[in-house]
Amino acid sequence: MASALTDKLSRLVKEIRGQARITEANVADMLREVRMALLEADVALPVVRDFIARVKEKALGQDVLGSLTPGQALVSIVNKELAATMGDGVADINLAAQPPAVILMAGLQGAGKTTTTAKLAKHLMERRGKKVLTVSGDVYRPAAIEQLKTVTKQAGAEWFPSTPDQKPVDIALAALDYAKKHYFDVLLVDTAGRLAIDEALMREIKDLHAAIHPVETLFVVDAMQGQDAINTAKAFKEALPLTGIILTKLDGDSRGGAALSVRQITGAPIKFAGTSEKLDGLEVFDAERHAGRVLGMGDILALVEQVTAGVDMASAQKLAAKVKSGATFDLNDFLSQIQQMRQMGGLSSLMDKLPSAMAAKASQVDMGRVEKDIKRKEGIIHSMTPKERAKPELIKATRKRRIAMGAGVQVQEVNRMLKEFEQMQDMMKKMKGGGMMKMMKRLGGMKGMGGMPKMPF
């Protein structure tokens, strides 16, 4: 996310880390570069001025000037103040209300409000164990009602029907009554969006807010909007008592200004960030960790969380026990490993959380090509019979041609996949008993990656 801002600030971080001595002159030079980077990223001018003033005050203090590693101390200050600009730590969603807790979703058309409603429903169900109902009050776009119905079903929540001839307030009250009678914990109300702010939109959403008394009023804003996002945030803040912000499209090629501005402009904390188009692409926003990403330090904790969430622990333990017992690693196991990788959210989303130095090296690999290769391998294995998967040694020339035809690939692709499988199979054999330690020592002595078996991803 915010690639231009991240690139500039991470380069600057590298430079100031190497400073043996911090003076007023090089602090001034550094702050000038930071100011330009923030303004180019569409961060609001009042936010930039406030941020620069805070960093300057602390940078010229004794903590930095007297530090044995002043460059590191200065980076720490920039990091802390960046986090403070976006909020303090994590602002959790408030569900402390007599069920159902009503959450009102506000924002302009095109910000991803409807999809975000379904993402939030999925998050509340999976992370908080809540029973969730969604309803659309967008009577101006029948497609929006159908869209919410579709994405709600995909998220596994329940959808309350509405029609374009109804009034938004009547829809919301009917949904609230249904939620109470059927013991829902949370009611998510998706509201109408417009292409621009207008008086009718604000009057309608004010009436809706007054009728249903939401415990949370969340403003959904597109992180790619730049200065427009800030102006929109101001207008909604004046009309509604916003309790939180959800930034969408944070994975896009945005300048990053919205993430750094909306919290200070509205006074409402950023509670969630949309990190992909998938329904599980919604993260609880952590200002400190996000500041680390902007400065090119990565977010290893988020990376670990994403990997852990995608790993089927029962399946992993079953495979470990199988390998330890000496049982044969077959193509079903190989397929399981490939699918685990895909469940982690894709390689590109994992790369986004790496520190910039590591991400730069990873960027030399064509991730799109790698992910296509993973899908191709899945297709090849799915074209095999259960017997062939369990006993790969049966797969000879005639079977290879049939498998290639079924997967829509050339026979060479089947041969390549089987060779990679055999390399993985050999590696698994070496893990049996004490062979694991011997293999690690042998790999540790290798120069580069030339002797390492090729993984399925």
C-alpha positions in Angstrom: 0.0 0.0 0.0 1.0 3.7 -0.4 4.0 2.5 -2.4 5.3 6.0 -3.3 5.1 7.3 0.3 6.6 4.0 1.7 9.5 4.1 -0.8 10.4 7.7 0.1 10.1 7.3 3.8 11.9 3.9 3.9 14.8 5.5 2.0 14.9 8.4 4.4 14.8 6.0 7.4 17.9 4.2 6.0 19.7 7.5 5.6 19.0 8.8 9.1 19.7 5.4 10.7 23.3 5.8 9.5 23.8 9.3 11.0 26.6 9.3 13.6 25.6 12.7 14.9 22.2 14.5 14.8 22.3 18.3 14.4 19.7 21.0 13.9 20.9 21.2 10.2 20.4 17.5 9.3 17.1 17.4 11.3 15.9 20.3 9.2 17.0 18.5 6.0 15.3 15.3 7.1 12.0 17.1 8.0 12.0 18.9 4.7 12.1 15.5 2.9 9.4 14.1 5.2 7.2 17.2 4.6 7.5 16.8 0.8 6.8 13.1 0.9 3.7 13.6 3.0 2.3 16.4 0.8 2.9 14.4 -2.4 1.0 11.6 -0.7 -2.1 13.9 -0.4 -1.8 14.2 3.4 -3.8 17.2 4.5 -1.7 20.3 5.1 -2.8 20.9 8.8 -1.9 17.2 9.5 1.6 17.6 7.9 2.3 20.8 9.9 1.3 19.3 13.2 3.3 16.1 12.5 6.5 18.0 11.5 6.2 20.3 14.6 5.9 17.3 16.9 8.8 15.4 15.3 11.0 18.5 15.4 10.4 19.2 19.0 11.3 15.7 20.1 14.2 15.3 17.5 16.0 18.3 19.0 15.5 17.1 22.5 18.2 15.6 24.7 17.0 12.0 24.1 18.2 12.1 20.5 21.2 14.5 20.8 22.6 12.5 23.7 21.9 9.1 22.3 24.7 6.7 21.4 22.7 5.8 18.2 21.0 9.1 17.3 19.9 7.8 13.9 18.0 5.0 15.4 16.5 7.3 18.1 15.3 9.6 15.3 13.7 6.8 13.4 11.9 5.7 16.6 10.5 9.3 17.0 9.2 9.4 13.4 7.6 6.0 13.8 5.9 6.9 17.1 4.6 10.2 15.8 3.3 8.6 12.6 1.4 6.1 14.7 0.1 8.9 17.0 -1.2 10.7 13.8 -3.3 7.7 12.8 -4.4 6.8 16.4 -3.2 5.1 19.5 -2.8 1.4 19.1 -6.1 -0.5 18.3 -9.6 1.0 18.6 -11.9 -2.0 19.1 -15.4 -2.0 17.8 -18.1 -1.4 20.5 -20.7 -4.1 20.9 -21.6 -3.3 24.5 -25.3 -2.8 24.0 -28.6 -4.7 24.5 -28.6 -7.1 21.5 -28.9 -6.5 18.7 -26.0 -4.0 18.6 -26.8 -1.8 15.6 -23.9 -0.7 13.3 -24.6 2.0 10.7 -22.3 2.0 7.6 -21.9 5.4 5.9 -20.0 6.7 3.0 -20.0 7.7 -0.7 -20.9 5.4 -3.6 -17.8 3.5 -4.9 -16.0 3.4 -1.5 -16.7 -0.3 -1.2 -19.3 0.1 1.5 -21.5 -2.9 0.6 -18.6 -5.4 0.3 -17.1 -4.0 3.6 -20.5 -4.6 5.3 -20.2 -8.3 4.4 -16.5 -8.4 5.4 -17.4 -6.9 8.8 -20.2 -9.5 9.2 -17.7 -12.3 8.5 -15.2 -10.7 10.9 -17.7 -10.4 13.7 -18.9 -14.0 13.2 -15.4 -15.6 13.0 -13.5 -13.4 15.5 -16.2 -12.5 17.9 -18.6 -15.4 17.6 -21.6 -13.2 16.8 -24.8 -13.9 15.0 -25.1 -11.2 12.3 -27.9 -9.8 10.2 -27.4 -7.4 7.3 -29.9 -5.1 5.6 -29.6 -2.6 2.7 -31.2 0.8 2.9 -30.0 1.8 -0.5 -33.3 2.1 -2.3 -31.9 4.1 -5.2 -29.8 1.3 -6.6 -31.7 -2.1 -6.7 -28.4 -3.7 -7.7 -26.9 -2.6 -4.3 -29.7 -4.6 -2.5 -28.9 -7.7 -4.6 -25.1 -7.2 -4.1 -25.5 -7.1 -0.3 -27.7 -10.3 -0.5 -24.9 -12.1 -2.5 -21.9 -11.0 -0.4 -23.8 -11.7 2.8 -24.5 -15.2 1.7 -20.8 -15.7 0.8 -19.8 -14.4 4.2 -22.1 -16.9 5.9 -24.4 -14.2 7.6 -28.1 -13.7 7.2 -29.6 -11.0 5.0 -32.9 -9.1 5.6 -34.8 -8.4 2.4 -35.7 -4.8 1.3 -37.2 -3.3 -1.9 -36.6 0.0 -3.8 -40.2 1.2 -3.0 -39.6 1.2 0.7 -38.3 4.1 2.8 -34.8 3.6 4.4 -36.1 4.3 7.9 -39.0 1.7 7.5 -36.5 -0.9 6.2 -34.1 -0.4 9.1 -36.9 -0.5 11.8 -38.3 -3.7 10.2 -34.8 -5.3 10.2 -34.3 -4.2 13.8 -37.6 -5.8 14.9 -36.7 -9.0 13.0 -33.2 -9.1 14.6 -34.7 -8.7 18.1 -37.3 -11.5 17.6 -34.7 -13.9 16.1 -32.0 -13.2 18.7 -29.3 -11.6 16.5 -26.3 -10.1 18.2 -25.5 -7.5 15.6 -27.5 -5.7 12.9 -25.4 -4.1 10.1 -27.2 -1.4 8.2 -25.8 -0.5 4.7 -26.9 2.9 3.7 -27.3 4.7 0.3 -24.2 6.3 -1.2 -24.0 9.1 -3.7 -21.3 10.1 -6.2 -20.9 13.3 -4.3 -22.1 14.8 -1.0 -25.5 16.4 -1.2 -28.1 17.7 1.2 -30.7 14.9 0.6 -28.1 12.2 1.4 -27.1 13.9 4.7 -30.7 14.5 5.7 -31.7 10.9 5.0 -28.8 9.4 6.9 -29.4 11.8 9.9 -33.0 10.6 10.0 -31.9 7.0 9.8 -29.4 7.5 12.7 -32.1 9.1 14.9 -34.5 6.2 14.2 -32.2 3.2 15.0 -29.7 4.7 17.5 -26.7 2.8 16.4 -24.0 1.8 18.9 -21.4 2.4 16.1 -21.5 4.7 13.1 -18.7 3.7 10.8 -17.5 5.9 7.9 -16.3 3.8 5.0 -13.7 5.8 2.9 -11.6 4.9 -0.1 -7.9 5.2 0.7 -7.2 6.0 -2.9 -9.3 9.2 -2.9 -6.5 11.4 -1.5 -7.7 14.9 -0.6 -11.3 14.1 -1.7 -11.4 11.5 1.1 -10.5 14.2 3.7 -13.3 16.6 2.4 -15.8 13.7 2.4 -14.8 12.8 6.0 -15.3 16.3 7.2 -18.8 16.5 5.7 -19.9 13.2 7.3 -18.4 14.2 10.6 -20.5 17.4 10.6 -23.7 15.4 9.8 -23.1 12.3 12.1 -21.5 11.5 15.4 -18.9 9.1 13.7 -17.5 6.5 16.1 -15.0 5.0 13.7 -13.5 4.8 10.2 -13.0 1.9 7.8 -10.3 2.5 5.2 -10.9 0.4 2.0 -8.5 -0.4 -0.9 -5.5 0.0 1.3 -3.9 -2.7 -0.8 -4.2 -0.6 -4.0 -1.7 1.8 -5.5 -2.8 4.7 -3.2 -0.7 7.6 -2.1 -1.5 6.8 1.5 -2.7 10.3 2.5 -6.1 9.3 3.6 -4.7 6.8 6.2 -2.7 9.6 7.7 -5.3 12.3 7.6 -8.8 11.0 8.3 -8.3 10.3 12.0 -6.9 13.7 12.8 -9.5 15.5 10.6 -12.5 13.7 12.0 -11.3 12.8 15.5 -12.8 9.3 14.9 -10.4 6.4 15.2 -9.6 4.1 12.3 -11.0 0.7 13.3 -10.6 -1.5 10.2 -8.6 -1.5 7.0 -9.6 -3.4 3.8 -6.5 -5.2 2.5 -7.9 -7.2 -0.4 -11.1 -7.8 -2.4 -11.7 -11.1 -0.7 -14.3 -11.3 2.1 -11.6 -12.1 4.7 -9.6 -9.1 3.5 -10.5 -6.9 6.5 -7.9 -6.2 9.3 -8.3 -4.6 12.7 -6.4 -1.4 12.2 -3.3 -1.1 14.5 -1.7 2.4 14.1 1.7 1.3 15.4 1.9 -1.6 13.0 0.6 0.4 10.1 3.2 3.1 10.8 5.9 0.4 10.5 4.5 -0.6 7.1 4.5 3.0 5.9 8.2 3.4 7.0 9.1 0.2 5.1 9.7 -1.8 8.3 7.0 -4.3 7.4 4.5 -5.9 9.7 5.8 -9.3 10.7 3.1 -9.7 13.4 0.4 -9.3 10.7 2.3 -11.7 8.5 2.4 -14.4 11.3 -1.3 -13.9 12.0 -2.2 -14.2 8.3 -0.1 -17.4 7.9 -1.4 -18.9 11.2 -5.1 -18.2 10.2 -4.6 -19.9 6.8 -2.9 -23.0 8.2 -5.1 -26.0 9.0 -3.3 -27.1 12.2 -5.1 -30.5 12.3 -3.9 -31.2 8.7 -0.4 -30.1 9.5 -0.2 -32.3 12.6 -1.6 -35.2 10.6 1.1 -34.8 7.9 3.9 -34.4 10.6 2.8 -37.7 12.2 2.7 -39.4 8.8 6.2 -38.3 7.9 7.5 -39.3 11.3 6.0 -42.8 11.0 7.7 -43.3 7.7 4.5 -43.5 5.6 4.8 -42.4 2.0 4.3 -38.7 1.2 1.8 -38.9 -1.7 0.2 -36.5 -4.2 -2.8 -35.9 -1.9 -0.3 -34.5 0.7 1.4 -32.4 -2.0 -2.0 -31.0 -3.0 -2.8 -30.2 0.6 0.5 -28.2 0.9 -0.4 -26.2 -2.2 -3.9 -25.5 -0.9 -2.6 -24.3 2.4 -0.4 -21.8 0.6 -3.5 -20.4 -1.2 -5.5 -20.2 2.0 -3.0 -17.8 3.4 -4.3 -15.1 1.2 -2.0 -15.3 -1.8 1.7 -14.5 -2.1 1.3 -10.8 -3.0 -0.6 -10.1 0.2 2.1 -11.8 2.2 4.8 -9.8 0.5 3.0 -6.5 1.4 3.8 -7.2 5.1 7.5 -7.9 4.7 10.1 -5.2 5.5 11.0 -3.1 2.4 14.4 -4.7 1.9 13.0 -8.2 1.9 10.0 -7.1 -0.2 12.3 -5.5 -2.8 14.1 -8.9 -3.3 10.8 -10.7 -3.4 9.4 -8.2 -6.0 12.0 -9.5 -8.5 9.9 -12.7 -8.6 6.8 -12.5 -10.8 4.2 -13.3 -8.1 1.4 -13.4 -10.7 3.2 -16.1 -12.6 3.9 -18.0 -9.4 0.3 -18.0 -8.4 -0.8 -19.2 -11.8 1.8 -22.0 -11.5 0.2 -23.0 -8.2 -3.3 -23.1 -9.8 -1.9 -25.2 -12.7 -0.4 -27.7 -10.3 -3.8 -28.0 -8.5 -5.5 -28.6 -11.9 -3.0 -31.3 -12.8 -3.5 -33.2 -9.5 -7.3 -32.8 -9.7 -7.2 -34.5 -13.2 -5.7 -37.7 -11.6 -7.7 -40.6 -10.2 -7.6 -41.3 -6.4 -5.5 -44.3 -7.1 -2.9 -42.2 -9.1 -2.7 -39.7 -6.3 -2.1 -42.4 -3.7 0.4 -44.2 -5.9 2.2 -41.7 -8.2 4.5 -44.5 -9.5 1.6 -45.7 -11.6 1.7 -42.5 -13.7 3.4 -43.5 -17.0 3.2 -42.1 -20.5 -0.4 -43.0 -21.3 -1.7 -41.7 -18.0 0.4 -38.5 -18.3 -1.3 -37.8 -21.7 -4.7 -38.3 -20.2 -4.0 -36.1 -17.1 -2.5 -33.3 -19.3 -5.6 -33.4 -21.5 -7.9 -33.2 -18.5 -5.9 -30.3 -17.0 -5.6 -28.4 -20.3 -1.8 -28.4 -20.2 1.1 -30.0 -22.1 2.6 -33.3 -21.0 5.8 -31.4 -20.1 3.9 -29.5 -17.4 2.8 -32.9 -15.9 6.4 -34.1 -15.9 7.6 -30.9 -14.3 5.0 -31.1 -11.5 5.9 -34.8 -10.9 9.6 -33.9 -10.7 8.9 -31.2 -8.1 6.7 -33.7 -6.2 9.5 -36.2 -6.1 11.9 -33.6 -4.8 9.4 -32.8 -2.0 8.9 -36.5 -1.4 12.7 -37.0 -1.0 12.9 -34.1 1.4 10.1 -35.6 3.5 11.9 -39.0 3.7 15.0 -37.2 5.1 12.8 -35.6 7.8 12.0 -39.1 9.3 13.6 -39.6 12.7 16.9 -37.8 13.1 17.3 -37.1 9.4 15.7 -33.7 9.9 18.8 -32.4 11.8 21.2 -33.9 9.2 19.3 -32.3 6.4 19.2 -28.8 8.0 23.0 -29.0 8.6 23.6 -30.0 5.0 21.3 -27.2 3.7 23.1 -24.8 6.1 26.5 -25.6 4.4 25.2 -25.0 0.9 26.1 -21.8 -0.9 23.1 -19.9 -2.3 19.9 -21.9 -3.1 21.4 -24.2 -5.8 21.1 -27.5 -3.9 17.8 -26.8 -2.2 14.8 -28.9 -3.4 12.1 -26.9 -5.2 9.0 -26.2 -3.2 5.5 -26.3 -4.7 5.2 -22.5 -4.4 
